[in-house]
Amino acid sequence: MAILLDQICDAEVDAVLLSVARIDLYKRRWRGVAQDGTEVAVALSEAAKDGQYLCGADRVFLISQNPEDVLVIPMPQEAEMAAKIGWYLGNRHIPIEVRADEMLMENFPTLEDSLTRIGISYHLRQDVLRCRPHSADHRH
């Protein structure tokens, strides 16, 4: 039987690691298995985030978002390339994470093909992608 985790808390004492896929962190309700083998059922009023603590049944679990395959575009130095990248990613409505020297996004096959075709440099790696889903903040 799974432990119900229904609140985000600040407690750090004896927290058990709970690895979670990014896509599950978008949800308020999901199931998982902690590092110690404990099955958990999460039911929150708002979606949890990487690094937060979840509490329930006198236990504390630390959320650790799983790394995934990401596509990385180095931050361009030239204004023309920056505009091209912004236009392309914006037109495709691709959620991205912007860091100081790079942009990360979920990798999917057609994205690699089109970036190569239009001349935008990129590389692939495993990383934790912290961006919101497309529909979270989207308006026209």
N, C-alpha and C positions, 0 to 999 in steps of 0.2 A: 504494500500500500504506500502511496506517495505522500510525502509531507507537503502540506499546503503552505506556500509562501505568499502572503497577501499584503506585505508592507515593505517599503524601502526604509532602511534604518541606518543609523550611524555607527552601530557597534562593530568593532573590529576584532574583538576577542574571540579566539578559537573559530574563526571563519573558515569554512570549507570551500574550496575552489569549485565553481560551477561554470564550465565552459559552454558557451552559447554561440550559435551562428548569428550573424548580423540580421538576417531576414527574420529570425525569431524575436530579436530585440525590438523590432517594429511593432510587435503585438503586445497586448496586455495580458493575454492568456496563452500559456505554452507549457510543455512538459520537458524535463531534462533529467540527466543523471549526473550527480556531483562526483568529484574526484574520489570520494570515499565509497562510491557505489550507491549512495542514497538517491532514491527516486523522488523527484520533486514535481509538484504541480504549481505553476505560478498563476496567480489571479490578482492583478494590480489595477488600481484606478487610472494609472498612466503607464506608458511603456518605460521599462528600465533601461539603464545605460551601462556600458562597460565601466567597471570600477566601482559600481554601487554595491551596497550590501542589501541582501534580502533576508527578512526574518519571518519565522513562523515555527510553532511547536517548540519554543525555547532553543532554537538552532539559528545559526547565522551562516549565510552563504555569500561569497564574494563572486560577482559576475566577472567573467573573463571572456571577452569577445574573441572568437576563433579567427586566426589569420585566414586569408583567402587569396585566390589569384586576383591580382589587380593590374590594371594598365596604368603606367606612370608616364606623364608628359612633363619633361623638364620645363621650368618656368622660362619663357623666351626672353631674350634681351632686346629684341627688335619689336617696336610698336606694331609694325605690320603683321608679324607672326602672332603676336598676342591678340590682335583683333581677329585674325583668321581663326585661331583656336576658339576664342570666345564666341564668335559667330557660329562656328560649326557645332560646338557642344551645346550652345543655347538652342539652336535650331532642332537638335536631336533630343532636347529635354533630358540630357544625361545628368543625373545627380553626381556631383564631384566633391571631393575634399580638397581644399586649397591649403597647401603648406607653404612655408617661406620660399622654397626653391623648386617646388613641383606640384603637380595636380594629380590626384589619384582618382580612379573610377573603376567600377565593376568591369571586368573583362568579358566581352562576348565576341564571337567570331566576326560578325559583320563590322564591328567597330575597328578591329585591327586592319581589315581589308580596306576600309574607307580612309583611315588615317594614312596608310601607306600610299594610297592612290592620290590623295590631295597634298602629300608632302609634309605631314606633321610627324616629327620624330617622337618615338615612344619606346618603352621597354616594359617587360613583364616581371613581376616578382610576387612573393607572398608577403602580405602585410595586413594589418587591421585597418579596415576602411570605415571611417567615421563620417558618414554623410546621411542625410535624411532621405527617405524615399521620395520619389518624384512628386507624388500627389500631396505631400505634407505641406508644402508652402507654395504650391503652384497656382498662379493666377494669370489671366491675360488681360 
